Amino acid sequence: LGAASNLTQLILSNNQLSGAIPPELANLRQLAILRLDNNQLSGAIPAELDALTALTTLWLHKNQLSGPIPPQFGTLTN
């Protein structure tokens, strides 16, 4: 991961992204803001994202995601 391991914000809104949200995003442990809104993402929200314990902002609206919000997200305190 290198320098990416220190990433605190990942904002990819309005980029016409498609496909599934990569569970590998969970490796960005310092991530506080993750914005993937207004794209064409599909599939389930990866439960692995519960490892993002520094996360304060998660925007996933205006995509074609399916399934429930992973219950593990209830343990995120920020």
HUJO-V330550 format. One record per residue. RES is the residue in one small letter. SS is DSSP state (~ for helix, > for strand, _ for the rest). PHI is phi in whole degrees, -180 to 180 (999 if undefined). D_LAST is the distance of its C-alpha to the last C-alpha in Angstrom with 1 decimal. Layout:
res ss phi d_last
RES SS PHI D_LAST
RES SS PHI D_LAST
This chain:
res ss phi d_last
l _ 999 23.6
g ~ 59 24.7
a ~ -61 23.2
a ~ -63 20.9
s ~ -67 19.0
n ~ -96 17.8
l _ -63 16.8
t _ -108 13.6
q > -136 14.5
l > -132 16.6
i > -117 18.1
l _ -126 20.9
s _ -67 21.4
n _ 57 25.0
n _ -117 26.4
q _ 56 28.2
l _ -69 26.4
s > -136 27.7
g > 94 27.4
a _ -84 24.6
i _ -73 21.1
p _ -68 21.6
p ~ -63 19.8
e ~ -64 20.3
l ~ -58 17.4
a ~ -63 15.5
n ~ -74 17.4
l _ -87 15.6
r _ -62 13.2
q _ -89 12.2
l _ -62 11.4
a _ -105 8.7
i > -127 10.8
l > -129 12.9
r > -120 15.6
l _ -123 18.4
d _ -72 19.6
n _ 58 23.3
n _ -129 24.7
q > -126 26.7
l > -71 24.4
s > -137 25.5
g > 90 25.0
a _ -87 22.1
i _ -76 18.4
p _ -64 18.3
a ~ -62 16.7
e ~ -60 16.4
l ~ -66 13.4
d ~ -66 11.4
a ~ -76 12.1
l _ -83 9.7
t _ -72 7.2
a _ -88 6.4
l _ -64 6.1
t _ -115 5.0
t > -135 8.5
l > -136 10.8
w > -114 14.3
l _ -127 16.9
h _ -67 19.3
k _ 59 23.0
n _ -133 23.6
q > -111 25.6
l > -72 23.0
s _ -132 24.2
g _ 87 23.1
p _ -80 20.3
i _ -71 16.6
p _ -57 16.2
p ~ -61 15.5
q ~ -60 13.5
f ~ -65 10.6
g ~ -66 10.4
t ~ -89 9.3
l _ -72 5.9
t _ -98 3.8
n _ -89 0.0
